[in-house]
């Protein structure tokens, strides 16, 4: 029974329903990561905003 999840992932892919049926999350269900830079000026609709200060 060891490696059954690996075999399902190899046969059907990590974004399939059989992969999710083994108790694991699909690849598309994982949270997307992103980098947040705080305090860096952000250009928004022609205005300059300082992210952490809230100054327009």
C-alpha positions as CSV (number, residue, x, y, z in Angstrom):
1,X,0.0,0.0,0.0
2,X,3.0,2.2,0.3
3,X,3.4,4.6,-2.6
4,X,-0.2,4.3,-3.7
5,X,-0.6,8.1,-3.7
6,X,2.5,8.5,-5.8
7,X,1.2,6.0,-8.3
8,X,-2.1,7.8,-8.6
9,X,-0.3,11.1,-9.0
10,X,1.9,9.6,-11.8
11,X,-1.0,8.0,-13.6
12,X,-3.7,10.8,-13.4
13,X,-1.8,13.9,-12.4
14,X,-1.9,16.1,-9.3
15,X,-4.9,18.1,-10.5
16,X,-7.3,15.1,-10.9
17,X,-10.3,13.8,-9.0
18,X,-8.7,10.4,-8.2
19,X,-5.7,12.3,-6.7
20,X,-8.1,14.2,-4.5
21,X,-9.9,11.0,-3.5
22,X,-6.7,9.7,-1.9
23,X,-7.0,12.5,0.7
24,X,-4.7,15.1,-0.8
25,X,-5.5,18.5,-2.2
26,X,-5.5,19.2,-6.0
27,X,-2.7,21.4,-7.3
28,X,-5.3,24.0,-8.3
29,X,-6.7,24.1,-4.7
30,X,-3.5,25.2,-3.1
31,X,-3.2,28.9,-2.1
32,X,-1.1,31.0,-4.5
33,X,1.8,32.7,-2.9
34,X,2.8,36.2,-3.4
35,X,5.3,38.7,-2.1
36,X,4.0,41.7,-0.2
37,X,6.2,44.7,0.1
38,X,4.9,47.0,2.9
39,X,5.7,50.7,3.0
40,X,6.7,50.8,-0.7
41,X,4.9,53.5,-2.8
42,X,2.2,51.9,-5.0
43,X,0.9,53.6,-8.2
44,X,-2.9,53.4,-8.2
45,X,-5.1,55.1,-10.8
46,X,-2.7,58.0,-11.3
47,X,-2.3,58.6,-7.6
48,X,0.6,57.8,-5.3
49,X,-0.2,55.8,-2.2
50,X,2.2,54.8,0.6
51,X,1.1,51.3,1.5
52,X,1.7,51.3,5.3
53,X,1.1,55.0,6.0
54,X,-2.2,55.3,4.2
55,X,-1.2,58.7,2.7
56,X,-2.6,59.7,-0.6
